[in-house]
Each structure stands twice: as C-alpha cells, then as structure tokens.
Amino acid sequence: MVDLSKQQQTELEAAAFRRLVSHLRSRSDVQNIDMMNLAGFCRNCLSNWYKDAAEAEGIELDKMEAREIVYGMPYEEWRDKYQTEATPEQKAALAQKAAKHD
C-alpha cells in the first residue's frame, strides 16, 4: 500500500467524498430505497455521517443542514422533485434486509 501522509490521505478522502456527492446529485433517478437495498446506505445515511463528523470536530450542524450539503438543495425540495413512492417490492426487499440484520 502506498505510504501517504495524514494530510494526503485527508485530501484524497475529501476528493473522493466530493465526487461521490456529485455523482449522487447527478443521479436523482436513483431512489434512496434502491441504494439501501443494494448498498446498505443512502443519501440520508451519508448526510448523517457528515453530521456525525462535524459534531466530532465540535461543529454544530443539524440534520437538515447536513442533508442539504449531500442533496445539493433543501431535502424537502429534492424529495418533492425526485422521490417516488416505493413499490411493494422495494419495501419488501428493505424489510427482508432489515430482518437479516436484527
């Protein structure tokens, strides 16, 4: 494994995070439930992790502010524009996944 300084590691992680957020913003067709079913995380999870990281650094950031950072707009606006009703199949798959992790 390449030997990176802590600063280099942080910069690369930040760049990868920015690219992931940019990708998610450009893929508004991908629903959060699909992400949860396939990857076990979604945009909301990512925004929660961002909020947790801010709090660990003593930075106050509420849930909706963190979501706006990830979604690129207020969450309610994104939800109104792009979120669709989950199908029974999507809901069943999520419930099945949750049951496996209980």
FIVEX-58869 format. One line per field, with one value per residue: residue in three letters; residue number from 1; x, y, z of N, C-alpha, C in turn. Coordinates in steps of 0.02 Angstrom, whole numbers. Example, Ala and Ser with C-alpha at 12.3 -4.5 7.8 and 13.67 -1.06 7.14 Angstrom:
BEGIN
res [ALA/SER] $
n [1/2] $
n_X [660/642] $
n_Y [-284/-112] $
n_Z [390/354] $
ca_X [615/684] $
ca_Y [-225/-53] $
ca_Z [390/357] $
c_X [660/645] $
c_Y [-165/2] $
c_Z [390/394] $
***
This chain:
BEGIN
res [MET/VAL/ASP/LEU/SER/LYS/GLN/GLN/GLN/THR/GLU/LEU/GLU/ALA/ALA/ALA/PHE/ARG/ARG/LEU/VAL/SER/HIS/LEU/ARG/SER/ARG/SER/ASP/VAL/GLN/ASN/ILE/ASP/MET/MET/ASN/LEU/ALA/GLY/PHE/CYS/ARG/ASN/CYS/LEU/SER/ASN/TRP/TYR/LYS/ASP/ALA/ALA/GLU/ALA/GLU/GLY/ILE/GLU/LEU/ASP/LYS/MET/GLU/ALA/ARG/GLU/ILE/VAL/TYR/GLY/MET/PRO/TYR/GLU/GLU/TRP/ARG/ASP/LYS/TYR/GLN/THR/GLU/ALA/THR/PRO/GLU/GLN/LYS/ALA/ALA/LEU/ALA/GLN/LYS/ALA/ALA/LYS/HIS/ASP] $
n [1/2/3/4/5/6/7/8/9/10/11/12/13/14/15/16/17/18/19/20/21/22/23/24/25/26/27/28/29/30/31/32/33/34/35/36/37/38/39/40/41/42/43/44/45/46/47/48/49/50/51/52/53/54/55/56/57/58/59/60/61/62/63/64/65/66/67/68/69/70/71/72/73/74/75/76/77/78/79/80/81/82/83/84/85/86/87/88/89/90/91/92/93/94/95/96/97/98/99/100/101/102] $
n_X [42/24/121/52/46/-38/-106/-111/-191/-310/-343/-363/-469/-566/-580/-630/-751/-815/-831/-915/-1030/-1060/-1088/-1201/-1289/-1308/-1376/-1520/-1619/-1600/-1667/-1671/-1712/-1678/-1540/-1519/-1565/-1473/-1343/-1341/-1337/-1386/-1422/-1468/-1406/-1272/-1275/-1302/-1184/-1096/-1143/-1116/-975/-948/-996/-906/-797/-831/-918/-1069/-1204/-1355/-1473/-1546/-1469/-1355/-1409/-1441/-1314/-1273/-1377/-1380/-1475/-1617/-1684/-1824/-1859/-1788/-1848/-1981/-1961/-1896/-1914/-1997/-2142/-2111/-2108/-2208/-2122/-1994/-2008/-2029/-1907/-1820/-1869/-1842/-1702/-1677/-1727/-1632/-1526/-1561] $
n_Y [-59/112/238/364/532/595/712/702/587/634/735/659/577/675/724/608/596/715/686/574/633/725/635/569/676/698/587/583/500/382/303/322/208/107/118/83/-49/-109/-67/-41/83/257/420/491/422/452/590/591/535/635/739/681/678/814/851/779/857/967/1051/1127/1061/1036/904/932/1029/956/864/950/982/860/828/942/1037/1098/965/938/998/919/796/823/848/733/610/457/355/212/49/-99/-208/-151/-106/-229/-292/-208/-228/-363/-361/-285/-371/-472/-413/-392] $
n_Z [0/-37/41/123/181/326/291/150/140/198/105/-12/28/49/-82/-144/-74/-114/-250/-244/-187/-288/-392/-338/-333/-469/-504/-483/-519/-455/-321/-143/-72/-160/-157/-22/-24/-111/-73/62/118/103/32/144/248/219/239/376/424/389/470/596/588/586/713/792/776/844/780/754/671/598/561/443/381/353/263/158/112/58/-33/-113/-115/-22/75/72/-49/-142/-117/-157/-293/-345/-274/-275/-243/-148/-214/-182/-192/-174/-42/24/-1/71/201/216/212/327/424/420/481/610] $
ca_X [0/63/130/27/45/-106/-134/-128/-248/-369/-360/-390/-535/-611/-593/-674/-816/-846/-850/-973/-1087/-1076/-1119/-1269/-1331/-1323/-1417/-1582/-1663/-1588/-1702/-1635/-1729/-1638/-1472/-1521/-1573/-1414/-1279/-1347/-1335/-1417/-1403/-1480/-1351/-1213/-1282/-1295/-1112/-1067/-1163/-1077/-906/-947/-1003/-844/-750/-860/-954/-1141/-1235/-1414/-1486/-1569/-1411/-1312/-1443/-1435/-1246/-1271/-1427/-1367/-1534/-1654/-1709/-1894/-1862/-1765/-1900/-2038/-1942/-1868/-1931/-2058/-2168/-2079/-2151/-2212/-2062/-1940/-2021/-2018/-1834/-1791/-1890/-1805/-1634/-1678/-1737/-1569/-1478/-1587] $
ca_Y [0/173/273/432/571/605/766/674/542/676/768/609/558/732/724/551/614/765/653/534/678/750/580/559/733/690/527/591/445/327/315/302/139/64/118/44/-120/-134/-49/-36/153/302/490/511/393/492/655/578/525/702/773/650/701/884/852/755/913/1022/1095/1116/1053/996/851/959/1063/903/837/998/975/800/831/1000/1079/1075/896/939/1014/859/745/842/844/670/548/422/308/147/-6/-153/-250/-115/-108/-298/-305/-172/-262/-426/-343/-264/-431/-510/-377/-386] $
ca_Z [0/-42/105/118/242/351/251/84/149/208/42/-58/53/36/-154/-158/-47/-159/-312/-228/-179/-355/-428/-312/-355/-540/-514/-447/-538/-409/-259/-82/-54/-203/-129/40/-41/-144/-42/134/138/55/40/212/289/206/273/447/438/383/532/650/582/607/785/821/773/882/734/757/605/610/511/379/350/325/204/103/86/17/-88/-155/-110/37/68/52/-120/-178/-109/-199/-364/-369/-239/-296/-193/-152/-236/-132/-199/-141/30/47/-2/127/262/219/230/398/466/422/523/679] $
c_X [44/65/110/34/-28/-142/-154/-189/-312/-391/-390/-460/-586/-629/-641/-745/-852/-869/-912/-1035/-1108/-1112/-1191/-1315/-1352/-1368/-1481/-1633/-1655/-1619/-1661/-1651/-1690/-1566/-1469/-1524/-1509/-1349/-1281/-1338/-1368/-1393/-1413/-1427/-1289/-1217/-1278/-1222/-1076/-1081/-1123/-1004/-899/-951/-940/-790/-775/-898/-1028/-1170/-1296/-1426/-1505/-1513/-1365/-1344/-1436/-1365/-1242/-1317/-1415/-1426/-1569/-1686/-1782/-1902/-1841/-1820/-1959/-2023/-1928/-1891/-1997/-2080/-2133/-2130/-2156/-2150/-2002/-1947/-2008/-1943/-1800/-1808/-1852/-1732/-1629/-1685/-1673/-1520/-1502/-1560] $
c_Y [62/208/346/467/578/659/741/628/582/709/719/587/613/734/667/565/664/733/609/578/706/696/569/615/726/630/530/537/385/344/290/230/90/60/76/-31/-149/-124/-44/34/195/374/514/483/435/559/647/569/592/742/746/673/773/889/829/809/975/1072/1077/1115/1011/949/880/997/1011/873/885/995/915/804/889/1048/1058/1007/894/953/953/806/760/834/773/606/521/376/241/94/-57/-197/-216/-117/-177/-314/-270/-206/-327/-414/-324/-323/-472/-479/-367/-440] $
c_Z [0/26/96/184/264/309/182/89/157/143/-9/-37/39/-38/-173/-133/-93/-224/-301/-222/-247/-396/-404/-332/-428/-554/-472/-465/-491/-342/-199/-63/-97/-178/-65/24/-72/-105/35/161/84/67/112/259/281/241/349/466/435/447/591/649/604/683/820/821/810/839/738/687/617/550/443/344/318/262/145/72/39/-44/-136/-157/-46/24/44/-23/-162/-176/-155/-273/-387/-335/-263/-240/-203/-172/-180/-133/-164/-66/59/50/56/194/271/240/304/444/472/470/594/724] $
***
